[in-house]
Amino acid sequence: MIIDDKYMINESIKENIEVIKEGQLEIHGILTGDIYLKDNASLEHHGIINGSIYLYDNSKATLHGTINGDVINKGGTLEILGIVDEKVININGKTIINKDAIVGKERYVETVEL
């Protein structure tokens, strides 16, 4: 699924999602699949994601819910307030982890220098 406008998920969906061209995705339901945020796209997440999230240049994600996968920041702005079950990897972006957030099995942010 490709999103380039405002879109809200309140139910259960099994599909990979690409958010582009300043698209805005809000999740209150359950998504099984990966999310790719590109081209100034944004994500506001309050539900459950069974998959990984990839942020690219100038994208933004605010994560209040649960992510059962990795979150990989390749140039966006990421704020984690909920639970990330696996790794948070910051390659070239800004990542903020709230003091009450829970990050995976290793409980750290891995920063990759290029």
N, C-alpha and C positions, 0 to 999 in steps of 0.2 A: 504494500500500500504506500502511495506517495501522498504527502500532505503539504499543501502550499498555502493554506488558509487556517482559520481557527477550527479545531476539531477536538471533541471530547469523547472519551471512552468511559462508559459507566457499566459495561457488561464484561463478559469474558470473550477475548479474541485470541485466535492463534494465527499470527502473521508477523513477518518482519515489517517494520515501518521506517520509511525515510521521510524526514521532515525537512523541507527546503524553502528557499525564497521567503524568509521571514515568517514561515508557518509557525503556528502555535498549537502544541498538543497538550491536553490536560487529561490525566488518567486518574480515575477513581475506581476503576474496575480491575480486572486481571488480564494482563497481556502475556501470552506465551510467544516469545520471539524477541529479536534484537531491535534496538532503536538506533538510527543514525541521524544525528542532528547536524545540518549543514546550512550554509548561506544565511546566517543570522537567525536561525530557527531557535525555538525555545520549547522547553518541557517543564510542566508543573506536575509533579507526580505524588499522588496520595494513596495509590492502590498497591498492587503486587505486580512485579515484572519477573517472569521466569525466562531470563535471557540477559544479554549484556547491553550496555549503553555506550555509544561512541559519540564524543563531542568533537567537532571540527571547528575551524577558525570562526570566531565571532558568534558561536552558538552559546546557549545558556540553558542550564538545567538546575532546578531546585527539587531535591528529592526528600520528601517527607515519609514516603512509604517504604516498602521492602523490595529490594532487588536481589534476586537469586541468580547472581552472575557477576561479571566484572563491570567496572565503570572505567572507561579509558578516555582521558581528556587529552586531545591532540590540538588544543588551541582555543578552547572555549572557557566559559566561566561556570564552575561547578560548585554547588553548595549542597552538602549532605547533612540532613537533619534526622534521617531515619536509619534504616538498616541496609548495609550492603554485605551480602553473605560471602562474597569472594574478595577479590583485590580491587583497590582503587589505584590506577596508574596515571600519573600526571606527566605527559610527555612535553607539552609546550603550552600549558594554559594556567589558569588560576583556579586552585582547588581549596575550598574552605570546608573543614569538617567540624561541625558543631560539637561541643563538649559532651552532649548527651547522645550523639550518634554512635552507632555500632558498626564497625568495619571489620568484616570477615574473620577468617581463621587466623590471620597474622596480625591484625589490628594495627596496620601502618599504611602510610601512603608511600608508594614507590615513585620516585622522581627519576625519569630517564633523561640524561643529558645527551644532546645531539651534537 
